Amino acid sequence: MWKRKISLKEQYGSFKHFLKGDEPCHYIGQRYMENTNIYARREWRGVEGTAIAFTAWLVTWGRMATLVLRNPVRVAKAFWNYRWLTSYLTVPAMVDRWIEGDRGEVLKADLTCMDCMVADSVDTLWKELRADNKLGKNKWHDKTIAFDYTLPKHIMFGFPGYSAINIQQHAAFMQPLLRKSMGGYYLDQAVSVGIPGDMCTLPLVETGVAVEGEYCDIGNFWLMSNNPCDANIMDNNAMYRQLSNDGQKAVHALNAPLMFDDPTTKELGVHELYEAIRFIEDQTGQKFNWDTFTEHLARSNRVNEEELERWDILATTNNGCINPTVQALYRIYFFEQGGTKYFYNSSHKVMKYFYRAVRKRTNTFPNVRHRAVAWSCGSTYYTHASVWLYNCWGILCVMNMDSLTGHNLIDLDDRDDMMEDLADWYSHTPMRTQTVGGNRHLMQVWETAEKFNCDMVVMYDDVGCKGMAGAQGLIEEEMNKHRDKLNILWMPHSLMDPRIVPPAEARRAVNQYMTTVLHEDPVDPTLMEFDDSLGW
């Protein structure tokens, strides 16, 4: 059920403002159906903005349709066999959640990034399903490289003709982003076989997919990793049984040094890369192609050059054209995929929107009250929390911790330097760069806040992360030294399981801080209290 809480006249003031989609406040909460965060109708962004968003919505459905049309019978079998695949039917709704309140250049830039991620995912999913022996054997099975989703796929571009699939990404990691309840389902399957339920929920969900036997049977070998943390390593025994077909497939661990900024570990990181390349050569019978590999790194460099330029704009102006939710996921996805054609092309387009906003001096986020850096690991089942922070309270998360990974430029002139730089990229995994390898990395939050001209830190508090829990005393001790310059807000969550810390509870913690500590009123009062227990 849904009924309008605020009249059109109160919301827009005049017909001219209605046509442009201008409103003193977006009043987003009034569009939700009861007990959900699902729109009763599409967000009105003015004639132009609504047309752009609706066209992108149709394009998203079109890309999803192409997945089915490539082989309807095979895809139907996949839907029958894999519960997680049904979550991808909610992708258009996910896009709507991630762009709530977007207008102008921000809307265009965010939709460009979203289309990139959707297109890349559709392409990856199809290559995974077509190679899956469970759905019927064909030549693609032997032409596929399966690897851990925390490993960037850069070295796989040295094997043209092979498809590289980060196997846990779409089956496990992406699930709560699409349907928040799916993380809890797979977590329960892991706990049902005796794995403790009080650890990080990410490896529990990965393990749950393995327990259910829902990973695709692709490739003749598996490339695993020690990333991003100790908890993830704990699930390797269960993952081994599933992804190696009980030892029938060869397995190699591409491990990255934990003390990644220690010069003495550089040689070890490079050695690990060469060993992984040698392993893949042995398994495929194909020599590593340095030319295609270098071409891929050159494209990745170009994307990173543009990303660093975007960071300069975000740090020094109010003209940034990408909202915090899209920026975070776009960066994490790029870290793993690298300079594919989708990221290479979309990055160019996004830069045009940034340049246009700078040239016109457009205040792209007009409701900003606080510029924040978001630190630690954010929730997956409530990924769009940072969009809510801005729309409800005017807190713009200019930068987040996991975006600060994989942005180093790689020297392509000297092969030794190139491999050292690449080893550095492989070591700086999301969820790991600032939380492993010494407390000094965790404390980079203060210098990051200063660099991006922030007056607030949003500290994500994953209640299941033992590593961050162990460092909480140190963090709070350091916080006391910075309270004269920074407002520090804790936002609780449980990463993959919304039953432990529901999104409403996370919002309640923020509301309490903003009203009792900072004594502020919400930008959008309709978003302050609402029940989304039945929403995606």
HUWOLIN-V491033 format. One record per residue. N is the residue number from 0. RES is the residue in one small letter. PSI is psi in whole degrees, -180 to 180 (999 if undefined). OMEGA is omega as a letter, one per 30 degrees, with the letter a starting at -180 (NA if undefined). Layout:
n = {N	N}
res = {RES	RES}
psi = {PSI	PSI}
omega = {OMEGA	OMEGA}
This chain:
n = {0	1	2	3	4	5	6	7	8	9	10	11	12	13	14	15	16	17	18	19	20	21	22	23	24	25	26	27	28	29	30	31	32	33	34	35	36	37	38	39	40	41	42	43	44	45	46	47	48	49	50	51	52	53	54	55	56	57	58	59	60	61	62	63	64	65	66	67	68	69	70	71	72	73	74	75	76	77	78	79	80	81	82	83	84	85	86	87	88	89	90	91	92	93	94	95	96	97	98	99	100	101	102	103	104	105	106	107	108	109	110	111	112	113	114	115	116	117	118	119	120	121	122	123	124	125	126	127	128	129	130	131	132	133	134	135	136	137	138	139	140	141	142	143	144	145	146	147	148	149	150	151	152	153	154	155	156	157	158	159	160	161	162	163	164	165	166	167	168	169	170	171	172	173	174	175	176	177	178	179	180	181	182	183	184	185	186	187	188	189	190	191	192	193	194	195	196	197	198	199	200	201	202	203	204	205	206	207	208	209	210	211	212	213	214	215	216	217	218	219	220	221	222	223	224	225	226	227	228	229	230	231	232	233	234	235	236	237	238	239	240	241	242	243	244	245	246	247	248	249	250	251	252	253	254	255	256	257	258	259	260	261	262	263	264	265	266	267	268	269	270	271	272	273	274	275	276	277	278	279	280	281	282	283	284	285	286	287	288	289	290	291	292	293	294	295	296	297	298	299	300	301	302	303	304	305	306	307	308	309	310	311	312	313	314	315	316	317	318	319	320	321	322	323	324	325	326	327	328	329	330	331	332	333	334	335	336	337	338	339	340	341	342	343	344	345	346	347	348	349	350	351	352	353	354	355	356	357	358	359	360	361	362	363	364	365	366	367	368	369	370	371	372	373	374	375	376	377	378	379	380	381	382	383	384	385	386	387	388	389	390	391	392	393	394	395	396	397	398	399	400	401	402	403	404	405	406	407	408	409	410	411	412	413	414	415	416	417	418	419	420	421	422	423	424	425	426	427	428	429	430	431	432	433	434	435	436	437	438	439	440	441	442	443	444	445	446	447	448	449	450	451	452	453	454	455	456	457	458	459	460	461	462	463	464	465	466	467	468	469	470	471	472	473	474	475	476	477	478	479	480	481	482	483	484	485	486	487	488	489	490	491	492	493	494	495	496	497	498	499	500	501	502	503	504	505	506	507	508	509	510	511	512	513	514	515	516	517	518	519	520	521	522	523	524	525	526	527	528	529	530	531	532	533	534	535}
res = {m	w	k	r	k	i	s	l	k	e	q	y	g	s	f	k	h	f	l	k	g	d	e	p	c	h	y	i	g	q	r	y	m	e	n	t	n	i	y	a	r	r	e	w	r	g	v	e	g	t	a	i	a	f	t	a	w	l	v	t	w	g	r	m	a	t	l	v	l	r	n	p	v	r	v	a	k	a	f	w	n	y	r	w	l	t	s	y	l	t	v	p	a	m	v	d	r	w	i	e	g	d	r	g	e	v	l	k	a	d	l	t	c	m	d	c	m	v	a	d	s	v	d	t	l	w	k	e	l	r	a	d	n	k	l	g	k	n	k	w	h	d	k	t	i	a	f	d	y	t	l	p	k	h	i	m	f	g	f	p	g	y	s	a	i	n	i	q	q	h	a	a	f	m	q	p	l	l	r	k	s	m	g	g	y	y	l	d	q	a	v	s	v	g	i	p	g	d	m	c	t	l	p	l	v	e	t	g	v	a	v	e	g	e	y	c	d	i	g	n	f	w	l	m	s	n	n	p	c	d	a	n	i	m	d	n	n	a	m	y	r	q	l	s	n	d	g	q	k	a	v	h	a	l	n	a	p	l	m	f	d	d	p	t	t	k	e	l	g	v	h	e	l	y	e	a	i	r	f	i	e	d	q	t	g	q	k	f	n	w	d	t	f	t	e	h	l	a	r	s	n	r	v	n	e	e	e	l	e	r	w	d	i	l	a	t	t	n	n	g	c	i	n	p	t	v	q	a	l	y	r	i	y	f	f	e	q	g	g	t	k	y	f	y	n	s	s	h	k	v	m	k	y	f	y	r	a	v	r	k	r	t	n	t	f	p	n	v	r	h	r	a	v	a	w	s	c	g	s	t	y	y	t	h	a	s	v	w	l	y	n	c	w	g	i	l	c	v	m	n	m	d	s	l	t	g	h	n	l	i	d	l	d	d	r	d	d	m	m	e	d	l	a	d	w	y	s	h	t	p	m	r	t	q	t	v	g	g	n	r	h	l	m	q	v	w	e	t	a	e	k	f	n	c	d	m	v	v	m	y	d	d	v	g	c	k	g	m	a	g	a	q	g	l	i	e	e	e	m	n	k	h	r	d	k	l	n	i	l	w	m	p	h	s	l	m	d	p	r	i	v	p	p	a	e	a	r	r	a	v	n	q	y	m	t	t	v	l	h	e	d	p	v	d	p	t	l	m	e	f	d	d	s	l	g	w}
psi = {152	140	148	131	-23	132	157	-40	-43	-35	-41	-26	-47	163	-34	-45	-35	-45	-33	-13	13	135	145	-26	143	-18	53	-37	-26	-11	-11	142	156	135	17	172	29	132	137	-23	163	151	130	119	23	171	-51	-50	-41	-39	-42	-47	-41	-39	-43	-37	-43	-40	-41	-47	-37	-42	-39	-36	-34	-31	-44	-43	-20	-35	84	-39	-46	-43	-37	-42	-40	-44	-33	-34	-30	109	-39	-25	-28	-24	-27	-9	-15	7	-46	-37	-37	-43	-44	-41	-39	-17	21	128	-5	143	158	-133	-32	-44	-45	-44	-44	-41	-33	-45	-42	-42	-37	-49	-39	-47	-44	-39	-43	-43	-45	-44	-41	-43	-31	-45	-36	-23	-2	116	-25	-23	4	130	143	-178	-23	-23	-45	-10	24	139	119	132	160	143	-16	-5	126	150	19	-48	-22	-20	-7	4	72	143	-13	145	134	126	116	99	-30	-15	-54	-26	-27	-62	-41	-14	-54	-21	-34	-52	109	-29	-19	-32	-43	-36	-50	-31	-42	-35	-37	-44	-31	-20	13	3	132	138	1	15	-177	134	-16	-56	-26	-42	-44	-44	-38	-38	-39	-42	-39	-8	36	17	142	146	90	145	166	3	170	132	111	178	165	7	156	-16	179	-38	-38	-33	-29	-26	3	-30	-47	-40	-36	-45	-39	-48	-13	7	51	44	4	-24	148	145	138	137	117	96	142	141	137	-43	69	-18	9	121	-29	-14	-7	-45	-39	-42	-42	-42	-42	-39	-46	-37	-38	-41	-44	-40	-46	-38	-43	-38	-35	-22	19	134	149	131	104	-27	-51	-34	-47	-37	-42	-44	-34	-41	-39	-40	-43	-42	-42	-36	-43	-36	-44	-34	-39	-38	-39	-41	-44	-35	-30	-6	176	29	14	139	35	131	161	-33	-49	-42	-43	-50	-35	-41	-45	-42	-43	-39	-42	-38	-33	-162	58	170	-30	-46	-37	-46	-41	-35	-40	-45	-42	-37	-35	-40	-38	-48	-42	-42	-39	-45	-40	-3	44	126	94	-24	80	-17	16	128	-33	135	123	154	130	127	159	-169	126	163	144	-39	-13	51	-34	17	-36	-29	-42	-42	-42	-49	-36	-45	-2	23	110	113	93	-36	149	159	-46	-11	-20	45	146	30	5	140	141	128	117	-1	-30	126	-39	-45	-38	-46	-33	-43	-38	-39	-37	-41	-46	-26	-28	74	146	145	2	-38	-45	-4	-3	148	12	145	-21	-29	-40	-36	4	-5	-37	-43	-31	-43	-40	-42	-38	17	51	149	7	148	124	107	106	131	91	109	-15	-2	107	-34	-49	-34	-38	-24	1	-38	-44	-42	-47	-33	-42	-33	-40	-24	-13	5	-17	-21	-25	136	132	119	126	132	107	154	178	34	-70	-6	104	-8	-27	-50	96	153	-36	-34	-39	-43	-37	-39	-41	-46	-43	-42	-45	-34	-38	-30	-50	-11	48	155	151	149	-44	99	-21	-14	-3	-45	116	155	116	31	-28	4	171	999}
omega = {l	l	a	a	a	a	l	a	l	a	a	l	a	a	l	l	l	a	a	a	l	l	a	l	a	l	a	a	a	l	a	l	a	l	a	l	a	a	l	l	a	l	l	a	a	a	a	a	l	l	l	a	a	l	l	l	l	l	l	l	l	l	l	l	a	l	a	a	l	l	a	a	a	l	l	l	a	l	l	a	a	l	a	a	l	a	a	l	a	a	l	l	l	l	l	a	a	a	l	l	a	l	l	a	l	l	a	a	a	l	l	l	a	l	l	a	l	a	l	l	l	l	a	l	a	l	l	a	a	a	a	l	l	a	a	a	l	a	a	a	a	a	a	l	l	a	l	a	l	l	l	a	a	a	a	l	l	l	a	a	l	l	a	a	l	a	a	a	a	a	a	a	a	a	a	l	a	l	a	a	a	l	a	a	a	l	l	l	l	a	a	l	l	l	a	a	a	l	l	a	l	l	l	l	l	a	l	l	l	l	l	a	a	l	l	l	a	l	a	l	a	l	a	a	l	l	f	a	a	a	l	l	a	a	a	l	l	a	a	a	a	a	l	a	l	l	l	l	l	a	l	l	l	a	l	a	l	l	a	a	l	a	a	l	a	a	l	l	l	l	l	l	l	l	l	l	a	l	a	l	a	a	a	a	a	l	l	a	a	a	l	l	a	l	l	l	l	l	l	l	a	l	a	l	l	l	l	l	l	l	l	l	l	a	a	a	l	a	l	a	l	a	a	l	a	a	a	a	l	a	a	a	l	l	a	a	a	a	l	a	a	a	l	a	a	a	l	a	a	l	l	l	l	a	a	l	l	a	a	a	a	l	a	l	a	a	a	l	a	l	a	l	a	a	a	a	l	l	l	a	l	a	a	l	a	l	l	l	l	a	a	a	a	l	a	l	a	a	l	a	a	l	a	a	l	l	l	l	a	l	a	a	a	a	l	l	a	a	l	l	l	l	l	l	a	a	a	a	l	a	a	a	a	a	l	l	l	a	a	l	l	a	l	l	a	l	l	l	l	a	a	l	a	l	a	l	l	a	l	a	l	a	a	a	a	a	a	l	l	a	a	l	l	a	a	l	l	l	a	l	a	a	l	a	a	l	a	a	l	l	a	l	l	l	a	a	a	l	a	l	a	l	l	l	l	l	a	l	l	a	a	l	a	a	a	a	a	l	a	l	a	l	l	a	l	a	a	l	l	a	l	a	a	a	l	NA}
